[in-house]
Amino acid sequence: MPAASEEDWDDWVAARTPRPNPADEPPRDTYWFVGGPLDGRVRTRPAEQEAPAVVRHVHLHGGPKIVHHYDLHEVAGHGGEYRLREE
């Protein structure tokens, strides 16, 4: 029988390591970004963590610094939308 490589060992260990049960993982809330440069992005965070009321996005490039603010709008207790603040 040929000797096993490290890759074979990693595959063997991974196949025998119990995978976490999704039901055991803490629930996560989902947050969508609407408008501006973050439009369409989705982020999750543990449900027990309080989400910030405002997210500031700073775009750095060769020109001047561009700052956008997103305000949180709760959605039925399961996350929310961060909407671009019209300034």
N, C-alpha and C positions, 0 to 999 in steps of 0.2 A: 504494500500500500504506500503511495507517495506521501511525502511529508506535507503537512498543511501549511499554507502561507498565513501571514498576518491577516490578509483579507478574508481568507476562509474562516479564521478564528473569529473575526469581527462579525461575519455573517452568522456563524454558529451561535455566538453570544446573543446577538440581536434577535435571533429566532426563538431563543429560550427565555429571553427577558420579558416578564409580563408587561404588557402595555397598560398605561393608565386607563381606567374606565372613564369615559366622558361624563358619566353621571356623577363621578367623584370630584370633578373639577368645579371650582367655584363659578357661579354664573357670571357672565360678562355682559356689559352694556355696549351698545353700538352707537357711534356718533358719525354723522355725515356732515361734510363741509359743502356749503352751497354758496356759489359765487366766488369771484376773484381767482387768484392763482391756485387755490387749493380745491376748487370746485370738483366735485365727484370723488374726492378721497374719503375713505372710510377708516375709522380707527375704533378699536375696542379697548376697554379697560375693565378691571374687576368691578363688579356691581357694588361692592362695599366701599370702594374709593369714590369720594365726592369729586365730580368733574368741575374743572375751573369754569367760572362764569364767562370769562373772556379769554380767547386765545389770540396772541399776537404773532403774526408771521412777518419776518423781516427778510427781504430779498436783497442780497448783496451781489453786486456786479461791478463792472468798470465805472459805472456812472454813480449817481446819487443813491443813497439807501432808500428803499421803498418799503413802507410799513403798512400792513393791512391788519385790521382787527375783526375778529369773528365773535359774535355774541351767541351764547347758548340759549336755545329754545327747547325746553323739555318735551319729550314725546312719550306720554303714557307710562312713565316710570321705567322704561327699558332703554334709556339712552336719550338721544336728542339730535338736533341739528345745530350746527354752528353756521350762522348766517353772516355773510359779509356786512359789516357796518358801513352804511352810506355816510361818508364824512364830507 
